């Protein structure tokens, strides 16, 4: 199969663009920074390989998701990676995905009561936005976050950790 044939086949089989190196590095940094704390807290994380299923049956595949709910861990190992009770979801945005990440995906994640944090990490500049679950149940917008703090990481991490090895302008 030629490279051109592969590209046509890939375009037909996957509606989402292939991640850039910048995107992949940010996700790897996210896993390296949060993964150990997630596991030490007795939770589980997935990086681009789990489907989120909302109460309405909507499905998405986020870049990074954390679940601390035992019901998500009760599936047999050979079952599809489905998470119905995520607490933290992160997406690395790009020009081609940002509208979906800030629109339909935000709506889906807001409909899942277990989601306490939805994190948007921009890939083109050093900028992180967090939507946090408020006491009234709504996800509240916190733009230009400098530290990520979660129940499993109470001291948090600087967003600089997410951009290690990634060339992006710092426009904070």
N, C-alpha and C positions, 0 to 999 in steps of 0.2 A: 504494500500500500504506500503510495507516495505521500509526502507531507501535505500536499494540496487535498488529496482524497481524505486524509485523516482530519484535516481542518473542517472540511464540509461535513463529515460524519459527526464530529464533535459538536458543530453548530446545530445540527439536527437533534442530537441526543440530549443536549444540556442547555436549558434556556438561560443559564447564568454564565457570565463571562469567567474565564479562567483567572484566578487571583494573580495579582502581580507579585513580584518578589517583595516589594514594600509591604503589601497586605500580609503575605505569608510570614515575614519577619515579625510584624506586629503581633500576629496570632501566636507565634512561637514564644515571643517575649511575655505575652499574657499568660500562657500556659506555664512558663518557667517561674513567673512571679507569683501566680495565684495557686497553681496546682498543688504544691506541697501543703499550703495552709488549708486548702479545701479538703485534702485527704486526711490531714491531721485532725480536722474537725469532724471526721466521720461522714463526710459528704463525697459526692462523685462529680467528676466533670467530664465533658465531652468537648472536643475541638473540631467542629465541622462534620461530625459523624453521627449526629443524633437528630431525630425529628422531634420538634415540639408539636404537641397536639393540644389545641385549646379545647375548652368545654364545648364550643360550637363545632368542633371537628376540623377547624382550620389547621393546616400543617405548614411548618417552615423548618428550615435547617439553618440555625444560627452559626456564627463563627465560634462561639464559646458559650457553654451553658453549664450551670451548676445546679444540682439537685441534692437536697438533704432529706428528702422524703423517702421513707422506707418503701412506700408503694412503688416508686420508680426502680428500686433495686430488687424487687421481688420477681421480675421477669426472668425466665431461663436465659442462660448465656447465648443460646442459639436463636433467640427471638430478635426481631428487629429492634434497633436502638431507638426506643420511643420514650420521651420524657413528657409526662403529663403535669408534673408538679415542680417546675423549675423555680428557683428563687433568684438567681442572677443570670442574665442573658447579656452577651456583648456582641456587637456587630462592628466590624471594621468597614467604614464607609469609603466609597469611591464615587467619582462623578456618575458612574452608571448604576450605582445601587442606592445612593443617598436618599432619593425620593421615596423608594420603597421602604428603606429602613426607618425613615421619619414619618411615613404615612401608614400604609397597610400593616406593616410588621408591628409598629408601635400600637396600633389598634388591637391587633391580635394579642400581643403581650399584655396590654392593659386589661384584657378580658380574663386573664388567668390570675386568680386571686393570690396564688402563691408567689408571684413575681414581686420581689421587693426592690430590685434594681434592674434597670435596663440601661446599658452603657453603650454609647456611640463613640467610637474612636475614629477620628478622621485620618485618612491615609495620606492626604496631600499637605497637611499642616499639623503642627503640634497643638491639637485641640480635642478635648474630651467633654462630652455632655453626658450627664446622668439624669435619668428619670427615676425618682425614688417614690415608693409607695407611702402615701401620707395616711394619717389616722382616719381620714374620711374615705379611704379606699382608692383614691385617685392617684395616678402616677404624676408626680410634680417634677417639672423641668428645672434642672440646675446646670446652667451653661458654664463653660470655661472652668471646669473642675481641675484643681492642681494635684489632689490626692484622691485615690480610690480607697474607700473605707467600707468594709462589709462585716457582718457578724463573725465570719470566720477569719477576718483579718482586721481586728479592731484598731491597730496602729496605722494601718493603711500602707500604701505605696505611692511614691511620686509618679506622676504620669511620665516623667522622663524615662523610667524603667521600660515602659511600653515602646518607646521610640529608640532604644539602644540599637545602634548599628543601622539606623534608618535615616536617610537624608531627607529631612523635611524642614521647611522654615518654621521658626518659633515665633508665631504671631499672637501669642497670648496677650 
